[in-house]
């Protein structure tokens, strides 16, 4: 057989449904001595080591025991140009954007800077076990080109788009309705569906887009229904009030996006915290996806995401880091803070559901569950290897852990990039290579 076959050995965990609770063992497959057979960027088989090894394929065996292997993590809302403003002190959303984010994003007009930051951005994703993300680039076409070029170099399944913003931003950080449409159209033609790249039509939010631009964005959505659409919704009370003043005829915040034809099952709506009854019904009918950004919501003091309430409406919620309003690239730390936000509302986030959420759950929200998010045969070989005893404190706690759920909860609460022992993207090891 060809030399590119790998047989990864270790404990294997993969989800086939969302666990209803700790006793819902039918929702996942867990194998103590497991294996994943990989070739040409895809998973050929996974299961018990003896069974997979007995298939007669000549493969290089890489032994990750006693570590836990699962599908690579998926981040559904992150800002590529904010890598150097993460951990900027002290403001709520609109002040934070004007003080830190907008000046920083102006630097991405320079192709050299965009390229250097793209390399560092993807290094951070890999270091934290994230193998797919949906990212906002800056308003500049150069930033999206750098982002997709770096993703292609690493053969990563990435979603992204240049933001559309033609008002309420500094000069040098605005496009026009026409130029935003033309640039997006060109980027879609160049990148969408090429290799593993997918494009997201990206009006930043209603405050920074004129009605003319949102109309153009709706035209793009209609012309490219296989693209995602990503924007922000109801993150902060001042933001909501400002939006209402800009669009006084709209019934509510979501009604603006509804009016311009931006809502569909491929719509990713970052934050979605402060929603009215009509908005919940529109979300349900459109099957648009709210995106929970816990570290950002806490850092900017935005509010508490009502996961159970939205799920009770039949909605599929995604979860994300929202770097750089978010405070960590780690989906593990995102789960940590998400757990606490839900605790404050009397809601629970069991570790089995948590790890389903950042793998298959986010894949479902993106409509990509047949390609990423599980270890099923035929899916992309994007795999994370987790060490639940990566720090002294974790190792000490793990001495008393007796179940898979306990181990996952240790990773969920105490884990970060140090718990990521290895990452495979399209079947190629990334951390050891770097």
VENHU-V819678 format. One record per residue. PHI is phi in whole degrees, -180 to 180 (NA if undefined). Layout:
[[PHI] [PHI]]
This chain:
[[NA] [-66] [-77] [-88] [-78] [-120] [-118] [-92] [-110] [167] [-77] [-118] [-132] [-145] [-102] [-119] [-162] [-79] [-63] [-79] [173] [-64] [-91] [-84] [-71] [-73] [-81] [-148] [-115] [-130] [-126] [-64] [-113] [-112] [-154] [-128] [-97] [-129] [-157] [52] [81] [-123] [-86] [-89] [-165] [-148] [154] [-65] [-57] [-60] [-70] [-68] [-67] [-78] [-74] [81] [-93] [-72] [-146] [-76] [-94] [-116] [-96] [-101] [-58] [-93] [-72] [-103] [-109] [-149] [-62] [-58] [-75] [-124] [-111] [-99] [-164] [-153] [-110] [-56] [-76] [-104] [-64] [-108] [-119] [-56] [65] [-100] [-75] [75] [-164] [-93] [-50] [-66] [-64] [-63] [-62] [-71] [-80] [-114] [-70] [-62] [-59] [-67] [-68] [-62] [-68] [-84] [-68] [-87] [-64] [-65] [-65] [-60] [-65] [-65] [-70] [-62] [-61] [-70] [-59] [-69] [-59] [-67] [-57] [-61] [-58] [-101] [85] [-91] [-112] [-141] [-147] [-108] [-119] [-90] [-92] [-84] [-69] [-85] [-57] [-59] [-67] [-68] [-63] [-65] [-61] [-70] [-63] [-69] [-62] [-66] [-60] [-96] [58] [-98] [-79] [-126] [-116] [-169] [-170] [-72] [-74] [-100] [-158] [-119] [-160] [54] [-151] [-65] [-61] [96] [-129] [-127] [-106] [-124] [-55] [-71] [-68] [-63] [-63] [-64] [-65] [-63] [-60] [-66] [-67] [-61] [-63] [-79] [-119] [-64] [78] [-93] [62] [-107] [-85] [-133] [-101] [-121] [-67] [-134] [-69] [-55] [-168] [-61] [-63] [-100] [-126] [-72] [-54] [-64] [-72] [-65] [-64] [-63] [-63] [-63] [-63] [-61] [-61] [-67] [-77] [-131] [-67] [-88] [-83] [-78] [-129] [-131] [-160] [-111] [-146] [48] [-90] [-145] [-63] [-66] [-59] [-64] [-66] [-65] [-61] [-63] [-69] [-76] [-127] [-65] [-83] [-75] [-68] [-172] [-60] [-62] [-60] [-64] [-66] [-61] [-59] [-97] [73] [-93] [-97] [-165] [-61] [-95] [-87] [-110] [-113] [-62] [89] [49] [-92] [-104] [-117] [-94] [-62] [-65] [-64] [-62] [-68] [-65] [-60] [-63] [-70] [-86] [61] [-68] [-110] [-65] [-123] [-83] [-124] [-63] [-68] [-68] [-61] [-72] [-62] [-93] [64] [-81] [143] [-109] [-71] [-91] [-60] [-65] [-64] [-69] [-63] [-65] [-86] [85] [-86] [-101] [-90] [-98] [-140] [-157] [-84] [54] [-56] [-101] [-64] [-69] [-105] [-155] [-76] [-82] [-69] [-66] [-68] [-63] [-64] [-57] [-72] [-62] [-57] [-71] [-61] [-71] [-58] [-63] [-108] [73] [-109] [-116] [-126] [-65] [-59] [-65] [-68] [-61] [-76] [-63] [-61] [-85] [-121] [-63] [-61] [-68] [-63] [-62] [-62] [-87] [72] [-120] [-65] [-86] [-120] [-138] [97] [-137] [-109] [-69] [-58] [97] [-84] [-63] [-83] [-104] [-137] [-115] [-112] [-111] [-110] [-79] [-118] [-71] [-119] [-59] [-66] [-67] [-62] [-64] [-65] [-67] [-60] [-106] [-80] [-120] [-129] [-60] [-62] [-64] [-63] [-62] [-70] [-60] [-63] [-64] [-95] [-108] [-83] [-156] [-63] [-69] [-84] [-91] [-75] [-160] [-135] [-111] [-117] [50] [83] [-111] [-64] [-108] [-70] [-68] [-67] [-76]]
